[in-house]
Amino acid sequence: MKYVHLIWKNLWRRKARTIFTLLSILASFATYGVLSAVGNAFTAGVEVAGADRLLTIHKVSLIQPLPVSYLERIKAVKGVEAVSYANWFGGVYQDPKNFFGQMAVDPATFLDLYPEYRLPEDQKKAWLADRSGALVGRQLADRFGFKVGDKIPIQATIYRKPDGSNLWEFTVSGIYDGAEKGTDTSGMYFRYDYLKEGTGGTMGFVGWYVLRIEDPAQSGAVAARVDTLFENSPAETKTQTEKAFAQSFADQVGNVGAIVRAVLVAVFFTMLLVAGNTMAQAVRERTNELAVLKTLGFSQGKVLGLVLAESCAFAVLGGGLGLLVARFVLIPGLAKALSSFLPVFYLPGRDFAIGVALVFVFGLATGLLPATQAMRLRIVDALRRV
């Protein structure tokens, strides 16, 4: 600690150069934070998907419905513990730009299959008692200011009532929160029986089935049993883990993780050259001073440590500020602006910790070569350059 003052003085020897280098490092780590949040946004559903849940959809496409009569047959499959179902509604709230998912679900089994959706017991009871009741996620409620008891008018784009009307009204029975930060709370769930009744009671199909299995290790075998059950039927099925299903959606926009990593490698490589050159130049300017330090008795290891400490100070100041700016300024702002497109947008603690580790790795990497040169510097050669 007694050399902190010396390191600080050397750091600001060329104020303009130091400021611009720090800003460059700050921008690099802020970019890291934002891109990590982007990558997480596209894979959040994959990460929080239930390990014990399977999804059964139509073999041709998700938009093809499945008969509601499949429910009891799936329940009887060996290894299946519980079954629920859901159906996409696809309505519009006020304006087509106000997009959010609306799903009709089985109220008796839905919350049991999705324990990560946390709901007060009184709100759950209100939902089960009100046929037109709906559950909205916390993020969705905050976005539009929904409160328990509010009426939500939705213009249907798929399902019309027998009188030709496409206006459906839902009552907010409850607002659910996520058990984890990555849980998506941007959707609305309402009762399937309300949809069936509103369309004249003739609906005999659902969009997909959700299965909870007894042993996640047997997911492949259980999925095969379910699909075999409906082979050669008018509506063949495709059953897969919820994680695989979520990953297939994420992959539709490309390998976001690989894109993010490629951009970050390019950014950090460029910044490594810039910061490394800054440190090398700073050491060259102080060649005679380093010789004096060695003359006064500073060991080679101590000289090496001083230069490395200076480069790490560069990285900690710039990189640390960059991570903080990303986490508390840029990402919250982008999360609000992109809420309708990327409902889960935040910097995970894991990625923040990796960023902190990268700060120190970056500091050591940029200072290692100049520090090694300073350590090996011979006093007589250094003084000859004065």
C-alpha positions as CSV (number, residue, x, y, z in Angstrom):
1,M,0.0,0.0,0.0
2,K,2.9,2.4,0.5
3,Y,3.5,2.6,-3.2
4,V,-0.1,3.6,-4.1
5,H,0.8,7.3,-4.2
6,L,3.7,6.5,-6.6
7,I,1.4,4.4,-8.9
8,W,-1.3,7.1,-8.9
9,K,1.2,9.8,-9.8
10,N,2.6,7.7,-12.7
11,L,-0.9,6.9,-13.9
12,W,-1.7,10.6,-14.4
13,R,1.6,11.7,-15.7
14,R,0.0,12.3,-19.1
15,K,-3.6,13.3,-18.2
16,A,-5.0,13.5,-21.7
17,R,-3.6,10.1,-22.7
18,T,-4.8,8.5,-19.4
19,I,-8.3,9.9,-19.8
20,F,-8.7,8.7,-23.4
21,T,-7.4,5.3,-22.6
22,L,-9.7,5.0,-19.6
23,L,-12.7,6.0,-21.7
24,S,-11.7,3.4,-24.3
25,I,-11.5,0.7,-21.6
26,L,-14.8,1.9,-20.1
27,A,-16.5,1.7,-23.5
28,S,-15.1,-1.9,-24.0
29,F,-16.5,-3.2,-20.8
30,A,-19.7,-1.3,-21.1
31,T,-20.1,-3.1,-24.5
32,Y,-19.3,-6.4,-22.8
33,G,-22.1,-5.8,-20.2
34,V,-24.7,-4.8,-22.8
35,L,-23.9,-7.7,-25.2
36,S,-24.0,-10.1,-22.3
37,A,-27.5,-8.9,-21.4
38,V,-28.5,-9.3,-25.1
39,G,-27.1,-12.9,-25.2
40,N,-28.9,-13.6,-21.9
41,A,-32.2,-12.1,-23.3
42,F,-32.2,-14.6,-26.1
43,T,-31.4,-17.6,-24.0
44,A,-33.2,-16.7,-20.7
45,G,-36.1,-19.0,-21.6
46,V,-33.7,-21.8,-22.2
47,E,-31.9,-21.3,-18.9
48,V,-35.0,-21.2,-16.7
49,A,-36.9,-24.0,-18.5
50,G,-38.1,-26.8,-16.2
51,A,-35.8,-29.8,-16.4
52,D,-38.8,-32.1,-15.6
53,R,-41.2,-30.6,-18.2
54,L,-41.9,-31.8,-21.7
55,L,-43.9,-30.0,-24.4
56,T,-46.1,-31.9,-26.9
57,I,-47.0,-30.1,-30.1
58,H,-48.3,-31.1,-33.5
59,K,-45.6,-32.8,-35.5
60,V,-46.1,-30.5,-38.5
61,S,-46.0,-27.1,-36.7
62,L,-46.8,-25.4,-33.5
63,I,-49.6,-23.5,-35.1
64,Q,-51.4,-26.8,-35.8
65,P,-53.8,-27.7,-33.0
66,L,-54.1,-31.0,-31.1
67,P,-57.3,-32.7,-30.1
68,V,-58.3,-32.1,-26.5
69,S,-59.1,-35.9,-26.3
70,Y,-55.3,-36.5,-26.2
71,L,-55.2,-35.3,-22.6
72,E,-56.4,-38.5,-20.9
73,R,-54.2,-40.7,-23.1
74,I,-51.1,-38.7,-22.3
75,K,-51.9,-38.9,-18.6
76,A,-51.8,-42.7,-18.9
77,V,-48.3,-42.8,-20.4
78,K,-45.7,-44.4,-18.1
79,G,-43.4,-41.8,-16.5
80,V,-45.9,-38.9,-16.9
81,E,-46.7,-37.3,-13.5
82,A,-49.0,-34.5,-14.5
83,V,-50.4,-32.9,-17.7
84,S,-51.7,-29.4,-18.5
85,Y,-52.5,-27.7,-21.8
86,A,-52.5,-24.2,-23.3
87,N,-53.7,-22.4,-26.4
88,W,-52.3,-19.3,-28.1
89,F,-54.9,-16.4,-28.3
90,G,-53.1,-13.8,-30.4
91,G,-55.2,-10.7,-29.5
92,V,-54.3,-7.0,-29.7
93,Y,-54.4,-4.6,-26.8
94,Q,-55.2,-1.0,-27.9
95,D,-52.6,-1.0,-30.6
96,P,-50.8,-3.8,-32.6
97,K,-47.5,-2.3,-31.3
98,N,-48.5,-3.3,-27.7
99,F,-47.6,-6.9,-28.3
100,F,-47.6,-9.4,-25.4
101,G,-48.4,-13.1,-25.3
102,Q,-51.9,-14.2,-24.2
103,M,-52.5,-17.9,-23.6
104,A,-55.6,-19.8,-22.6
105,V,-54.7,-22.4,-20.0
106,D,-56.3,-25.0,-17.8
107,P,-56.8,-23.2,-14.5
108,A,-56.8,-26.5,-12.5
109,T,-53.3,-27.6,-13.5
110,F,-51.4,-24.6,-14.9
111,L,-49.9,-23.2,-11.7
112,D,-49.0,-26.6,-10.5
113,L,-47.0,-27.2,-13.7
114,Y,-45.3,-23.8,-13.4
115,P,-44.3,-23.4,-9.8
116,E,-41.9,-20.6,-10.8
117,Y,-44.9,-18.3,-11.2
118,R,-45.5,-17.0,-7.7
119,L,-49.0,-15.7,-6.9
120,P,-50.7,-14.8,-3.6
121,E,-53.3,-17.4,-2.5
122,D,-56.2,-15.0,-2.5
123,Q,-55.5,-14.0,-6.1
124,K,-55.3,-17.6,-7.1
125,K,-58.7,-18.3,-5.6
126,A,-60.1,-15.2,-7.3
127,W,-58.8,-16.5,-10.7
128,L,-60.4,-19.9,-10.1
129,A,-63.7,-18.3,-9.2
130,D,-63.9,-15.8,-12.1
131,R,-64.3,-17.4,-15.5
132,S,-63.2,-14.2,-17.3
133,G,-60.3,-13.8,-14.9
134,A,-56.7,-13.4,-16.1
135,L,-53.2,-13.6,-14.6
136,V,-50.7,-11.0,-15.8
137,G,-47.0,-10.9,-15.1
138,R,-45.3,-8.3,-13.0
139,Q,-43.4,-6.8,-16.0
140,L,-46.6,-6.6,-18.1
141,A,-48.5,-5.0,-15.2
142,D,-45.8,-2.4,-14.7
143,R,-45.7,-1.7,-18.5
144,F,-49.3,-0.9,-18.8
145,G,-50.2,0.0,-15.2
146,F,-52.5,-3.0,-14.7
147,K,-53.9,-3.6,-11.2
148,V,-56.0,-6.3,-9.7
149,G,-59.6,-5.8,-10.7
150,D,-58.8,-3.9,-13.9
151,K,-60.7,-4.8,-17.1
152,I,-58.5,-5.5,-20.1
153,P,-60.2,-5.3,-23.5
154,I,-58.5,-7.5,-26.2
155,Q,-59.3,-7.5,-29.9
156,A,-59.1,-11.0,-31.1
157,T,-57.3,-11.8,-34.4
158,I,-58.1,-15.5,-34.4
159,Y,-61.1,-16.3,-32.2
160,R,-64.5,-14.6,-32.8
161,K,-67.7,-14.9,-30.8
162,P,-70.8,-16.5,-32.3
163,D,-72.3,-13.0,-32.8
164,G,-69.3,-12.0,-34.9
165,S,-67.7,-9.8,-32.3
166,N,-64.0,-10.0,-31.8
167,L,-63.9,-8.0,-28.5
168,W,-63.0,-10.0,-25.4
169,E,-62.8,-8.5,-21.9
170,F,-60.7,-10.0,-19.2
171,T,-60.5,-9.1,-15.5
172,V,-57.1,-9.0,-13.8
173,S,-57.5,-11.6,-11.0
174,G,-53.9,-11.6,-10.0
175,I,-50.3,-10.5,-10.8
176,Y,-47.7,-13.1,-10.7
177,D,-44.0,-12.7,-10.0
178,G,-41.1,-15.0,-11.0
179,A,-39.2,-17.2,-8.6
180,E,-36.0,-16.2,-10.4
181,K,-34.9,-13.0,-12.1
182,G,-34.8,-14.7,-15.4
183,T,-38.4,-15.8,-15.2
184,D,-40.5,-14.2,-17.9
185,T,-43.3,-12.2,-16.4
186,S,-44.4,-10.4,-19.5
187,G,-47.4,-12.6,-20.4
188,M,-51.1,-13.0,-19.7
189,Y,-52.8,-16.3,-18.9
190,F,-56.6,-16.7,-18.9
191,R,-58.9,-19.6,-18.5
192,Y,-59.4,-22.0,-21.4
193,D,-63.0,-22.6,-20.4
194,Y,-63.7,-18.9,-21.0
195,L,-62.3,-19.2,-24.5
196,K,-64.3,-22.3,-25.2
197,E,-67.5,-20.8,-23.8
198,G,-66.9,-17.5,-25.7
199,T,-66.5,-19.3,-29.1
200,G,-69.8,-21.2,-28.6
201,G,-68.5,-24.2,-26.7
202,T,-67.4,-26.1,-29.8
203,M,-63.6,-26.0,-29.3
204,G,-62.2,-29.5,-29.3
205,F,-58.6,-28.7,-29.6
206,V,-55.6,-27.1,-27.8
207,G,-52.4,-25.6,-28.9
208,W,-50.0,-27.8,-26.9
209,Y,-49.6,-30.0,-23.9
210,V,-47.2,-29.5,-21.0
211,L,-46.1,-32.7,-19.2
212,R,-44.3,-33.1,-15.9
213,I,-42.4,-36.3,-15.8
214,E,-41.3,-38.3,-12.8
215,D,-37.6,-38.6,-13.8
216,P,-35.9,-35.9,-16.0
217,A,-33.3,-38.5,-16.9
218,Q,-36.0,-40.5,-18.7
219,S,-37.2,-37.5,-20.8
220,G,-36.2,-39.1,-24.1
221,A,-38.0,-42.4,-23.3
222,V,-41.1,-40.7,-22.1
223,A,-41.2,-38.4,-25.2
224,A,-40.9,-41.4,-27.5
225,R,-43.8,-43.2,-25.7
226,V,-46.0,-40.2,-26.2
227,D,-45.2,-39.8,-29.8
228,T,-45.6,-43.5,-30.5
229,L,-49.0,-43.3,-29.0
230,F,-50.2,-41.0,-31.8
231,E,-48.3,-42.4,-34.7
232,N,-50.3,-42.6,-37.9
233,S,-53.1,-40.5,-36.4
234,P,-54.6,-37.4,-38.1
235,A,-52.6,-35.3,-35.6
236,E,-49.2,-36.8,-35.0
237,T,-47.2,-35.3,-32.2
238,K,-43.6,-34.1,-31.5
239,T,-42.6,-34.2,-27.8
240,Q,-39.4,-32.6,-26.5
241,T,-38.0,-31.1,-23.4
242,E,-39.1,-27.6,-22.6
243,K,-35.4,-26.5,-22.8
244,A,-35.1,-27.9,-26.3
245,F,-38.3,-26.2,-27.3
246,A,-37.1,-22.9,-26.0
247,Q,-33.7,-23.3,-27.6
248,S,-35.3,-23.9,-31.0
249,F,-37.0,-20.5,-30.8
250,A,-33.8,-18.9,-29.7
251,D,-32.0,-20.5,-32.7
252,Q,-34.4,-19.0,-35.2
253,V,-32.6,-15.7,-34.9
254,G,-29.2,-17.4,-35.2
255,N,-26.6,-18.4,-32.8
256,V,-26.7,-15.2,-30.7
257,G,-24.2,-16.5,-28.2
258,A,-21.6,-17.1,-30.9
259,I,-22.2,-13.6,-32.4
260,V,-21.9,-12.0,-29.1
261,R,-18.6,-13.8,-28.3
262,A,-17.2,-12.9,-31.8
263,V,-17.9,-9.2,-31.2
264,L,-16.5,-9.2,-27.7
265,V,-13.3,-11.0,-28.9
266,A,-12.8,-8.3,-31.6
267,V,-13.5,-5.5,-29.1
268,F,-11.1,-6.8,-26.4
269,F,-8.4,-7.6,-28.9
270,T,-8.4,-4.1,-30.2
271,M,-8.5,-2.6,-26.7
272,L,-5.7,-4.9,-25.7
273,L,-3.5,-3.4,-28.4
274,V,-4.5,0.2,-27.5
275,A,-4.0,-0.2,-23.7
276,G,-0.8,-2.3,-24.2
277,N,0.7,0.4,-26.4
278,T,-0.2,3.0,-23.8
279,M,1.6,1.1,-21.0
280,A,4.6,0.4,-23.2
281,Q,4.9,4.1,-24.0
282,A,4.5,5.1,-20.4
283,V,7.3,2.7,-19.4
284,R,9.6,4.0,-22.2
285,E,9.1,7.6,-21.0
286,R,10.3,6.6,-17.5
287,T,13.3,4.5,-18.4
288,N,15.7,6.7,-16.5
289,E,13.4,6.8,-13.4
290,L,13.2,3.0,-13.4
291,A,17.0,2.9,-13.4
292,V,17.1,5.3,-10.4
293,L,14.6,3.1,-8.6
294,K,16.9,0.1,-9.2
295,T,19.9,2.1,-8.1
296,L,18.1,2.9,-4.8
297,G,17.6,-0.9,-4.2
298,F,14.3,-1.7,-5.8
299,S,14.4,-5.4,-6.8
300,Q,13.5,-6.7,-10.2
301,G,10.3,-8.2,-8.7
302,K,9.3,-4.9,-7.1
303,V,9.8,-3.0,-10.4
304,L,7.7,-5.7,-12.2
305,G,5.0,-5.4,-9.5
306,L,4.9,-1.6,-9.8
307,V,4.3,-1.6,-13.6
308,L,1.8,-4.4,-13.3
309,A,-0.1,-2.6,-10.6
310,E,-0.2,0.5,-12.8
311,S,-1.7,-1.5,-15.7
312,C,-4.2,-3.2,-13.3
313,A,-5.2,0.3,-12.0
314,F,-5.9,1.3,-15.6
315,A,-8.1,-1.7,-16.0
316,V,-9.9,-1.5,-12.7
317,L,-10.7,2.2,-13.2
318,G,-11.9,1.9,-16.8
319,G,-13.3,-1.6,-16.7
320,G,-14.9,-1.3,-13.3
321,L,-16.7,1.9,-14.3
322,G,-17.7,0.3,-17.6
323,L,-19.3,-2.6,-15.9
324,L,-21.1,-0.3,-13.5
325,V,-22.3,2.0,-16.2
326,A,-23.6,-1.0,-18.2
327,R,-25.4,-2.6,-15.2
328,F,-27.0,0.5,-13.6
329,V,-27.4,2.9,-16.6
330,L,-27.4,1.4,-20.0
331,I,-29.1,-2.0,-19.3
332,P,-32.0,-0.6,-17.3
333,G,-32.6,2.0,-20.0
334,L,-32.5,-0.6,-22.8
335,A,-34.6,-3.0,-20.8
336,K,-37.4,-0.4,-20.6
337,A,-37.1,0.5,-24.3
338,L,-37.0,-3.1,-25.5
339,S,-39.5,-4.6,-23.0
340,S,-42.0,-5.6,-25.7
341,F,-39.3,-7.3,-27.8
342,L,-37.0,-8.7,-25.1
343,P,-39.0,-9.1,-21.9
344,V,-36.0,-10.5,-20.0
345,F,-33.1,-8.1,-20.3
346,Y,-30.5,-7.9,-17.5
347,L,-26.9,-8.6,-16.7
348,P,-26.7,-11.9,-14.8
349,G,-24.5,-12.0,-11.7
350,R,-22.5,-14.8,-13.3
351,D,-21.6,-12.6,-16.3
352,F,-20.9,-9.6,-14.1
353,A,-18.4,-11.8,-12.1
354,I,-16.8,-12.9,-15.3
355,G,-16.5,-9.2,-16.3
356,V,-14.7,-8.5,-13.0
357,A,-12.3,-11.3,-13.6
358,L,-11.7,-10.1,-17.2
359,V,-10.8,-6.6,-15.8
360,F,-7.9,-8.1,-13.9
361,V,-6.9,-10.4,-16.7
362,F,-7.0,-7.4,-19.0
363,G,-4.8,-5.4,-16.6
364,L,-2.2,-8.2,-16.3
365,A,-2.2,-8.9,-20.1
366,T,-1.6,-5.2,-21.0
367,G,1.1,-4.7,-18.5
368,L,3.0,-8.0,-18.7
369,L,5.3,-7.2,-21.6
370,P,6.2,-3.6,-20.5
371,A,6.6,-4.8,-16.9
372,T,8.9,-7.6,-18.1
373,Q,11.0,-5.2,-20.1
374,A,11.2,-2.9,-17.1
375,M,12.3,-5.8,-14.8
376,R,15.0,-6.8,-17.2
377,L,16.3,-3.3,-17.7
378,R,20.0,-2.9,-16.9
379,I,20.8,0.3,-14.9
380,V,23.8,1.2,-17.0
381,D,21.8,0.8,-20.3
382,A,18.9,2.9,-18.9
383,L,21.2,5.7,-17.7
384,R,22.9,5.8,-21.0
385,R,19.6,6.8,-22.7
386,V,19.2,9.9,-20.5
